[in-house]
Amino acid sequence: MMNNIYRTLQERLDLYSFGFPRSESGEDILLLKKLFSEEEAGIFLMLTPRLETAEEIIKRTGVASPGLADKLEDMALRGLLFRLNRNGIRRYGAIPFMHGLVEFRINNLDKELSGMLDNYFEKTFNRNIAENASLFLRVVPINRDVVFEHHVAAFDDASHILKNSGIIAVADCTCRKKAGITETSCGKPLETCFMFGSMAEYYIENGIGRRVEYDEAVSILRRAQEAGLVTQPSTSQNPAGMCSCCGDCCGVLGAIKKFPAPAELVFSNYQSSVDDSLCISCGACVEICPMEAITLSAAGPAVVDLKRCIGCGLCSMKCPSDAIRLAQKAEDKKRSVPADTREQMTLMAKQRGLIK
């Protein structure tokens, strides 16, 4: 009975976002048993992504569950589901494995869980990430370095996203915190990930993030970029969050970096270009590139491998001679950003073959 309910839970989670694919060697079930008791697995399976009160859940499912409201709140506090509190009315909903179970457990990461996550990602989950990364997070450039042929769209401007996001929460990066626990961290700043709106409220209420105003958020963003972190909001014109990622620890960038053509796996409308006459062959761009997309040629100037360049602009920021710049891709190479999270998740479900 126990293994059956965890298998059912795995299959349910596999329907959401990146999914939660079955592992041939059983890491998926071991992870779920680490996160959920058998009773909690059953409660999660009563939920859908649509937010409901405990009373609405009982009415819809027809399952009598004494003390359900208290159990839901306990699970929400431990990052096992989502909660929205409006006017004293608490509604709960199911969450994906990522973004969800992985990130919401940041205050409860230990060495065992961190190792289990690393094992599952490496053996099973990284391929799901690579196949769907472009519809999860997108790369936005450091706008002051872009060579504009047209005005950059507001949803490609990180400062505009922050200014128009309503409530802002900042949290530690789960990926780098996990890497720190397993002693594999790159050492870059931790408190760099932003959540907006109702997601920000959840982070603040659960004590996994703190509220910040626009000016502080911009300062955190700039420090993250200067440290060599890639700005990545969710792939929506109205994103629920914005991460600052590295190629070493990040679940998304770390996964696509292992593939030969990361540029084909990310959502980015920009790429780097080198002016050979200005390049002094200092190697600053080579050192900071998170995708190892830049090398120094035998003749000296830097060379960008456009199959690996994700258009983040870190190289341009670090170039002391202004030899490397970001430019917008050709019109036939550009992609349109989904309007909102609903469209984003619908497109991902279509891409994964879950809906037509």
MOCORBEL-V831158 format. One record per backbone hydrogen bond with DSSP energy under -0.5 kcal/mol. CO is the residue of the C=O (numbers start at 1). NH is the residue of the N-H. If there is no record, write none. Layout:
BEGIN
co->[CO,CO]
nh->[NH,NH]
END
This chain:
BEGIN
co->[1,2,3,4,5,6,7,8,9,10,12,13,16,23,26,27,28,29,30,31,32,37,38,39,40,41,42,43,44,48,50,52,53,54,55,56,57,58,62,65,67,68,69,70,71,72,73,74,75,75,76,82,84,84,86,88,89,89,91,92,93,96,97,98,99,100,101,103,105,106,110,111,112,113,114,115,116,117,118,119,120,120,121,124,125,126,127,128,129,129,132,133,133,136,137,138,141,142,143,145,146,147,153,154,156,157,158,159,160,162,165,167,168,169,170,171,171,172,173,174,175,176,177,178,179,179,180,190,190,193,194,195,196,196,197,198,199,200,201,202,203,203,204,210,212,213,214,215,216,217,218,219,220,221,222,223,224,225,230,230,231,232,233,234,236,240,241,242,243,243,245,246,250,251,252,253,254,255,256,259,261,262,262,265,266,267,269,271,273,274,275,275,283,284,285,289,293,295,295,297,301,303,303,304,305,305,307,307,312,313,314,315,319,323,325,326,327,330,330,331,338,340,341,342,343,344,345,346,347,348,349,349,350]
nh->[5,6,7,8,9,10,11,12,13,14,15,16,19,26,30,31,32,33,34,35,36,41,42,43,44,45,46,46,47,94,48,92,57,58,59,60,61,62,64,68,71,72,73,74,75,76,77,78,80,81,79,93,86,91,89,90,86,91,84,52,82,101,102,18,96,104,105,106,108,109,114,115,116,117,118,119,120,121,122,123,124,125,126,128,129,130,131,132,132,133,135,136,137,235,267,140,143,145,146,326,148,328,156,157,158,161,162,163,164,165,197,197,212,195,210,192,193,174,177,178,179,180,181,182,184,185,183,173,192,171,242,169,199,200,201,202,203,204,205,206,208,209,207,170,168,217,218,219,220,221,222,223,224,225,226,227,229,228,232,245,140,243,138,236,239,196,234,194,232,245,230,250,254,255,256,257,258,258,259,262,264,265,266,134,268,139,329,327,325,276,278,279,287,288,289,292,305,297,303,300,297,295,305,306,308,309,263,264,142,317,318,319,322,275,273,147,271,333,334,334,237,344,345,346,347,348,349,350,351,352,354,355,353]
END
